Amino acid sequence: MFRRGLFRFAGKSINALMSTMELAAIDLIAV
């Protein structure tokens, strides 16, 4: 159960990181 929560947390943070990188890439392209 704890491991499942850990994986879910890791997935969320990875997802947030990916979206942040995507926004940064869009900003770089737009400039």
N, C-alpha and C positions, 0 to 999 in steps of 0.2 A: 504494500500500500504506500509506504514511504517512497519507495523507488519510483512508483508510478507518478507520484506528485513531483518528484525530482525531474523526471523526464518531461512532464508537462511544463514545469517551470523553465527548463532548458529550451524546450520548443518555443515557448513564448518569447524568451529573451533573444533567441536566434531569429525569430520572426521579426521582432522589433528592430534588431540590428540590420536585417536585410532591408526592411522598409526605410530605415534611416540612410543606409548606403544608397538606396535607389533615389531618395530625395536629394542627397548630396550630388549624385551623378546628374540628375535633372538640372540642378542649380548650376553645375559646372558647364553643362551643355548650353544652358540658356544664356549664360554670361558670355 
